[in-house]
Amino acid sequence: MNLSPLNRRRFARFKANRRGWWSLWLFLILFGLSLGAELIANDKPLAVHYDGQWYFPALKRYPETAFGGEFPLEANYKSPYIRELLAAKDSFVLWAPIPFSYQSINYDLKVPAPAPPSAQNWLGTDDQGRDVLARVIYGFRISVLFALTLTILSSIIGVIAGALQGFYGGWVDLAGQRFLEIWSGLPVLYLLIILASFVQPNFWWLLGIMLLFSWMSLVDVVRAEFLRGRNLEYVRAARALGMQNGAIMYRHILPNAMISTMTFMPFILTGAIGTLTALDFLGFGLPPGAPSLGELVAQGKSNLQAPWLGMSAFAVLALMLSLLVFIGESARDAFDPRK
C-alpha cells in the first residue's frame, strides 16, 4: 500500500510511541483470539475421527445415531454413553483447550457454585456453574464487536451531519444545532429502561437505540472543520471552476476533517464499551445468559465471597480500556498538525 509522505510521517510518529504501538499489537492479538473463541472455549469437540470418517461437532450438529447411538438427538460428547461408543471404535477426539462454552454448566463441581479457580475451571465458575474464563473470552469479543459497530455507524452519521451543517451554514446549521440541543437533552438511560420493560433487548436492538444518540459526539468537531475549510482559497477556486458541492466536500474538506475524527474514534470506542458494560450491570443490556462483562461485574457485586468474579471482570475491562486509551493517545499525537 502506497502512503503519501504526510501519512508516512504520521505512521512513523505513531510507531515511535512505543506504548501505543505495542498496545495496538496486543489489542489486535487479543481481539483475534476472541474471534476464534469457538476454537478456544467450546463444550463440543473440535474434531472427531470415528469409523474412518471425520466429524466436526463444533461446526455442525450430529445425532447420536452417527456414532452408533439409539436416539436421533444431538450427541452429548461428555456423557459416559457417547464416550463408550467412541472408545469402542478407537476414535480420535480433539477438544478445545477450555472444554466449556459461555453457556455450558459444569455439573461435576465438588463445591457449590460459584466455585473457586481450579485445574478444571481456571478462573472458577459463576453462581450458575458456568466457566468464567469462557464467558470472559466470549464477553470480550461481543463487547469489542458491539463497540466497533457502534463507533463506525455513529461516526458515519456524525460526519455527514457535521459536514452538512458546516458547509452550508445558514438555516441548515441553525436548524441542526437546535435539533442537537433538544436531542442531546433526552435522558438516554431512562429511555432504555422504559423500552426494556416491554421489549426483550438483544444485540441489534441495543445497538440501534444507542446509535440514536451516540452519533452526536463527532458533529461539533466535523462542523468546525467544515466551517473553517469552506472559506479557504482552494475551496473557493474549486467552486469557481464549477465543481459540485458534494465533490468539494468529499475531495477537499473531508480529508482535513477526518484528522480530528480519527483522533476521537478510539475514545468513542472506549465510551461504547463502558456504556454497554454499565447497561449489562444494571440489567438493561444484552439478554440474560449472553456473555457479558457487565453481568460478570454484577455477579461479583452480588457474591462478595467469590472475589475471583469481580477480579476477573475488572482485569479484563481495565486491560481492554487501557489499551484503547493508549492507542487513542498515540493516534492523537500522530495526527496532531502542530507536530
Residue pairs with C-beta under 8 A, 6 or more apart in sequence:
3 11
10 334
10 335
11 334
13 333
13 334
13 339
14 20
14 21
14 330
14 331
14 333
14 334
15 21
17 329
17 330
17 333
17 334
19 326
19 329
19 330
20 326
20 327
20 329
20 330
20 331
20 333
21 330
23 322
23 323
23 324
23 326
23 327
23 330
24 323
24 327
24 330
26 323
27 320
27 323
27 324
27 327
30 140
30 319
30 320
30 323
31 140
31 141
31 144
33 40
33 137
34 137
34 138
34 140
34 141
34 144
35 141
37 134
37 137
37 138
37 141
38 58
38 96
38 101
39 46
39 58
39 96
40 96
40 97
40 98
40 137
41 96
41 97
41 98
41 100
41 101
41 102
41 131
41 133
41 134
41 137
41 138
42 58
42 95
42 96
42 98
42 99
42 100
42 101
43 78
43 99
43 100
43 101
43 104
44 57
44 58
44 77
44 101
45 57
45 58
45 77
45 93
45 94
45 95
45 96
46 56
46 57
46 58
46 94
46 95
46 96
47 54
47 55
47 56
47 58
47 92
47 93
47 94
48 54
48 55
48 56
48 57
48 67
48 77
48 86
48 91
48 92
48 93
48 94
49 55
49 91
49 92
49 93
50 66
50 67
50 86
50 89
50 91
51 89
51 91
55 62
55 66
57 75
57 77
58 96
61 74
62 74
62 75
63 69
63 71
63 72
63 73
63 74
63 75
64 70
64 71
64 72
64 73
64 74
64 75
64 82
64 85
65 71
65 72
66 75
67 75
67 82
67 85
67 86
67 91
68 85
68 88
68 89
69 75
69 81
69 82
69 85
75 82
76 82
77 83
77 86
77 93
78 99
86 93
98 122
98 131
98 133
98 134
98 137
100 106
100 121
100 130
100 131
100 133
100 134
101 134
101 138
102 130
102 131
102 134
102 135
102 137
102 138
102 139
102 291
103 130
103 289
103 291
104 130
104 131
104 134
105 128
105 129
105 130
106 115
106 120
106 121
106 125
106 129
106 130
106 131
107 129
108 120
109 115
109 125
109 129
113 125
113 126
113 127
113 128
113 129
114 124
114 125
114 126
114 127
114 129
114 299
114 303
114 306
114 308
114 309
115 121
115 124
115 125
115 129
116 124
116 306
116 308
117 123
117 124
117 308
118 124
121 131
121 132
121 133
122 133
123 131
123 132
123 133
123 136
123 308
123 312
124 132
124 306
124 308
124 309
124 312
125 131
125 132
126 132
126 135
126 296
126 299
126 309
127 299
127 302
127 303
127 306
132 296
132 308
132 309
132 312
133 312
134 291
135 291
135 292
135 296
136 293
136 296
136 312
136 313
136 316
137 291
138 291
139 291
139 292
139 293
139 296
139 316
140 293
140 316
140 320
141 291
142 203
142 286
142 290
142 291
142 292
143 273
143 276
143 277
143 292
143 293
143 320
144 273
144 320
146 203
146 206
146 207
146 272
146 273
146 276
147 269
147 270
147 272
147 273
147 276
148 269
149 207
150 207
150 210
150 211
150 214
150 272
151 265
151 268
151 269
151 272
153 207
153 211
153 215
154 211
154 214
154 215
154 217
154 218
154 268
155 215
155 218
155 261
155 265
155 268
157 211
157 215
158 215
158 216
158 217
158 218
158 219
158 222
159 218
159 222
159 254
159 257
159 258
159 261
161 176
161 215
161 219
161 222
162 218
162 219
162 220
162 221
162 222
162 223
162 225
162 226
162 257
163 222
163 223
163 226
163 249
163 253
163 254
163 257
164 172
164 176
165 172
165 173
165 176
165 177
165 219
165 223
165 226
166 173
166 222
166 223
166 224
166 225
166 226
166 227
166 229
166 230
167 226
167 230
167 245
167 248
167 249
167 253
169 227
169 230
173 223
176 219
176 223
180 216
180 219
183 213
183 216
184 213
184 216
186 213
188 210
188 213
191 209
192 209
192 279
192 284
193 284
195 201
195 209
196 284
199 205
200 287
201 284
201 285
201 286
201 287
202 286
202 287
203 286
206 276
206 279
206 285
206 286
210 272
210 275
210 276
214 268
214 271
214 272
217 264
217 268
217 271
218 261
218 264
218 268
221 257
221 260
221 261
221 264
222 257
222 260
222 261
225 253
225 256
225 257
225 260
226 249
226 253
226 257
229 235
229 252
229 253
229 256
229 257
230 253
234 252
235 248
235 252
235 253
238 247
238 248
238 252
239 245
239 248
259 335
259 337
260 335
262 331
262 335
263 328
263 331
263 332
263 335
263 336
265 328
265 331
266 324
266 325
266 327
266 328
266 331
267 324
267 325
267 328
269 324
269 328
270 321
270 324
270 325
270 328
273 317
273 320
273 321
273 324
274 321
276 285
276 286
276 294
277 285
277 292
277 293
277 294
277 297
277 317
278 294
279 285
279 294
280 286
280 292
280 293
280 294
280 295
280 297
280 298
281 294
281 295
281 297
281 298
282 294
283 298
285 292
285 294
285 295
286 292
286 295
293 313
293 316
293 317
296 309
296 312
296 313
297 310
297 313
297 314
297 317
299 306
299 309
300 306
300 307
300 309
300 310
300 311
300 312
300 313
300 314
301 310
303 309
333 339
